[in-house]
Amino acid sequence: MTRETSSTLTLILMLTVFLQIVFIFADTRDAQDKAVRQFTSMYYKLDPAMTSLMCENLISEDENVVENYIQKAGIEASERGFDISYLKLQLYNVRTLMIQCDDTSAMIRITGEMKRGINPLFSYVGKLFFIGKTYPLDQTVNVIRENGKWKVCQGFFTASET
């Protein structure tokens, strides 16, 4: 290996490491659309951790909106003769569009496709072989900045759930 080749390879390696570090920091930055994507994914996977991405006015000490939502989903699944995991949906081709935005609030439209996500392998195989029904996703979500983090406030839970 010549000196020029080794210098070029070293330069490429250093540039790759630098870009990887830049991308890592860019990915950890809190953003409105990122909060909406994460919340939407958790919402349709019936993940109770979605509470961490909800604004304070949706979280009540008297009534747990997320717990009620998951309970209703469990009842609906059992009435249909399924386990609650049958109602989980996996998101694909997710796109967000910023409709309105300022320093403390934003309105975001999220679109995409959803497939049954009984387990992760089921939804990926279904997507790969065009098996199973695809459900459209098209929602407008309001987010606000609370304590330095973007939180979802409107767009998912119905009035009867809040």
C-alpha positions in Angstrom: 0.0 0.0 0.0 1.4 3.4 -1.0 1.6 6.3 1.3 -1.0 8.2 -0.8 -3.5 5.3 -0.6 -3.1 5.0 3.2 -3.5 8.8 3.6 -6.7 8.7 1.5 -8.1 5.8 3.5 -7.3 7.5 6.8 -8.9 10.7 5.6 -12.0 8.8 4.5 -12.2 6.9 7.8 -11.9 10.2 9.8 -14.5 11.9 7.7 -16.9 8.9 8.2 -16.4 9.0 11.9 -17.0 12.8 12.0 -20.2 12.5 9.9 -21.5 9.7 12.1 -21.0 11.8 15.2 -22.8 14.7 13.5 -25.7 12.4 12.6 -26.0 11.1 16.1 -26.3 14.6 17.6 -28.8 15.6 14.9 -30.9 12.5 15.7 -31.1 13.3 19.4 -32.3 16.8 18.9 -35.9 17.3 20.0 -38.2 18.4 17.2 -41.9 18.8 16.7 -42.2 16.2 13.9 -40.0 13.7 15.8 -42.3 13.9 18.9 -45.4 13.4 16.7 -43.8 10.3 14.9 -42.7 8.8 18.2 -46.1 9.4 19.9 -48.0 8.1 16.8 -46.0 4.9 16.8 -46.5 4.3 20.5 -50.2 5.1 20.2 -50.9 2.6 17.5 -48.7 0.0 19.3 -50.7 0.5 22.5 -47.5 1.4 24.3 -48.2 2.9 27.8 -44.9 4.9 27.4 -46.8 7.3 25.2 -47.6 9.2 28.4 -44.1 10.7 28.4 -44.9 12.5 25.1 -48.2 13.9 26.2 -48.8 17.4 27.4 -49.8 18.0 31.0 -53.4 19.0 30.3 -54.0 15.4 29.0 -52.5 13.8 32.1 -54.9 13.8 35.0 -54.5 12.4 38.5 -58.2 11.4 38.6 -58.2 9.6 35.3 -55.5 7.9 33.3 -56.3 8.6 29.6 -53.7 6.1 28.3 -54.8 3.4 30.6 -58.4 3.9 29.6 -57.5 3.8 25.9 -55.5 0.6 26.3 -58.3 -1.0 28.4 -60.9 -0.1 25.8 -58.7 -1.6 23.1 -58.4 -4.8 25.2 -62.2 -5.0 25.6 -62.7 -4.4 21.9 -60.2 -7.1 21.0 -61.7 -9.7 23.4 -65.2 -8.9 22.1 -63.9 -9.7 18.6 -62.3 -12.9 20.0 -58.7 -11.7 19.8 -55.8 -10.9 22.1 -55.0 -7.1 22.5 -51.9 -7.6 20.4 -54.1 -8.0 17.4 -55.1 -4.4 17.5 -51.5 -3.2 17.4 -50.5 -1.4 14.2 -47.1 -0.9 12.6 -46.5 2.4 10.8 -44.9 2.6 7.3 -44.1 5.4 4.8 -44.7 8.0 7.5 -44.5 11.6 6.4 -45.0 14.8 8.4 -46.0 18.2 7.2 -45.6 21.3 9.3 -48.9 23.3 8.9 -48.3 26.0 11.5 -45.4 26.6 13.8 -43.9 29.0 16.3 -41.6 28.8 19.3 -44.0 27.2 21.7 -46.6 25.3 19.5 -47.1 23.6 16.2 -49.7 21.9 14.1 -48.4 18.9 12.2 -50.1 16.6 9.7 -48.9 13.1 9.8 -49.7 10.6 6.9 -48.6 7.1 6.2 -49.8 3.5 6.1 -50.4 1.0 8.9 -50.5 -2.8 9.0 -51.4 -5.2 11.8 -48.4 -5.5 14.1 -49.3 -8.6 16.2 -45.5 -9.0 16.4 -42.9 -7.1 14.4 -42.1 -10.0 12.1 -45.8 -10.3 11.1 -46.1 -6.8 9.9 -42.8 -6.8 8.0 -43.6 -10.1 6.2 -47.1 -8.8 5.4 -45.6 -5.6 3.9 -43.0 -7.6 2.0 -45.5 -10.1 0.5 -48.5 -7.7 0.3 -50.4 -9.8 2.9 -53.0 -8.2 5.1 -55.0 -5.0 4.9 -53.2 -1.7 4.8 -54.9 1.1 6.8 -54.3 4.8 5.9 -53.0 7.2 8.4 -53.9 10.9 8.0 -54.1 13.0 11.2 -53.5 16.5 12.3 -51.8 16.8 15.6 -51.2 19.8 17.9 -47.9 19.9 19.9 -46.6 22.4 22.4 -43.3 22.9 24.0 -43.4 22.0 27.7 -40.3 22.0 30.0 -38.1 22.2 27.0 -39.6 19.1 25.2 -42.2 18.9 22.5 -45.4 17.2 23.7 -48.6 16.0 21.9 -51.8 17.8 23.0 -54.5 17.1 20.5 -55.2 14.8 17.6 -55.5 11.3 19.2 -57.7 10.9 22.2 -61.5 11.6 21.6 -63.4 13.7 24.0 -64.9 10.6 25.7 -61.4 9.4 26.5 -60.1 12.6 28.0 
